[in-house]
Amino acid sequence: MVFFRIKREVPVYRGLVLTISQIACVCHCLQELHREQTARIKELEREVVAMRVKHSEAIQQLKTDFLQQKKDYEQESDAKLNTMAKQATQVRTSQCSCRLLISVFKTSE
């Protein structure tokens, strides 16, 4: 087997020199940073999904509450209209009764 001697220093921009072990350390740090960032991205993606579900549920609850309030107001309004219609009928009946009594008294005089 032939062994090649690896040069221990690699020239870098403007005379700066990094050793192979320093380059390996930088590569390792970058790989670790990449793993951390990938893990954080996955975590944030899970949070986004959870927030979408939460917001979707909140919107659905708002819709449900709105429709229930609308139904309640419609029932209340129908009840008030029925009450007012009954009162109007009673007033008309009273007016007719009064007119009838007045006409009976006038004819009897």
Secondary structure as GFF3:
##gff-version 3
##sequence-region A 1 109
A	DSSP	beta_strand	9	11	.	.	.	ID=ss1
A	DSSP	three_ten_helix	13	15	.	.	.	ID=ss2
A	DSSP	beta_strand	17	19	.	.	.	ID=ss3
A	DSSP	alpha_helix	20	108	.	.	.	ID=ss4
###
